[in-house]
């Protein structure tokens, strides 16, 4: 299992940015993204 340092987490959070409403980074994508770049089957349209 890979572990990410606190500096790595801060870098990812800075790069991704926080979005509290589900969105599609690209319109043609089938899945949704929320938070700091979290995506998967548990993320749904209009999720907050």
C-alpha positions, 0 to 999 in steps of 0.5 A: 500500500502506498502512503502519501506524506502530509506534504503530498496531501497538501500538494494534491489539495492545492492542485485539485482545489475544493469543489463541494458540488459534483461536477464533470471536469469534461462534459464528455466524461461519464462520471462525476467528481466532488471534493478534492478530485474524488470520483467514483460510482458513489458520486452522483449529479447534484451531490453536495 
